[in-house]
Amino acid sequence: MLFRQLFDSESCTYTYLLASRPGGEALMIDPVLDRVDHYLRLLEELDLDLVKVVDTHIHADHITGMGALRDKTKCITIMGDQSAVDVVSMRVKEGDQITVEGIGLDVIYTPGHTSDSYSFKMADRVFTGDTLFIRGTGRTDFQGGSARDQYDSIFNKLLKLPEDTLVYPAHDYKGEMVSTIGEEKRFNPRLQVSSADEYADIMDNLNLDNPKMMDVAVPANQVIGAEQGLEKHEPWALTVDQVNGQCGDGACVLVDLREDPERAANGVIPGSVHAPYLRLDRFVKPGGMLREMVERDGKRLIYYCAYGERSALAVQTSQGMGIKSVSHLVGGIDAWAKAGGSLEV
């Protein structure tokens, strides 16, 4: 496996880059906007294809690089389903798994630092965000934080992992890089408590100043969704009513870009075909299924995904490859379901 732990000295943030092999698909956790050019250079040097980017929570001390990486690479952006972010490509919940080629991350909901904090576990390591630090824990006094929720997340979830599980946090302020669950059980001073009340008493009396970037970072990190075209009245951006109006005569093909677990969990629009977003190039290249539907059968493609981000990016990709008869469903299947559209499970 290819693994890189990258550091932003301004915010003391760790960003993690993972891939199963050189030249393969890559995933990134907690990127920082100011470091995006560095990430892109590293991806090029390692011949990696960045396909997914994950934030552990809405950060208050730096602006996320997720949106910029999406715009540069057309990668999938991912956050937890409790996040107040406006739009990401995919929202995950506890028990889900985030996968790229040869790598799977199990999703663990670990609120406490914020109400939308998540950790992500591989076989031998866990990325704990701001929930569990090396010899410390994340503060719990803003963004829906709760010391008691964090106690539960740490003691009843993270510390239940095998003791040799490597711990990789989102921050460190003392130069530490990695720990283990066993080490944190024994040596983390904030975990040497006998109850949630004792832990809450420590956390509720830290009296820390707010992060200096908080008033800028939090609002910026809540509005990162890709442009979907509706506000600019782009002809390729369709509402649910417009999709229904255009597809009644069989002139259109609805194309589901989501991954199999999403389709199983949330259903599909009847009559749609499946072309996973990460494999879209093969479907729209000469001889590809979707190109044939347009050029041979005279169909118009209407892409949809979970929330409209992947489908908007798919329109750009298709138009760039010469397919002009293409549009997308703004807001994705989420908007379709809220409008009462029929679904097949």
Protein Blocks (a to p, Z undefined) as FASTA:
>chain_A
ZZdddddfklopacddddfbehiacddehiafklmmmmmmmmmmnopacfbdcdfbdcfk
bccfklmmmmmnopacdddfkbcbfbdfbdcdehiacddehiacdddddehjbmmbccdd
dfkbccekjmbcghiacdfkeghiafklmmmmmmmmmmmpcfklccddfbdcehpabdcf
klmmmmmmklmcfbfklmmmmmmmnopacdfklmmmmmmmmmmcccehlmnopaklccfk
lmmmmmmnopaccddfbdfklmmmnopaehiacddfklmmmmmmghiaklmmmmmnopac
ddddfkommmmmmmmmmmmnopabbcddehijmlmmmnopacdZZ
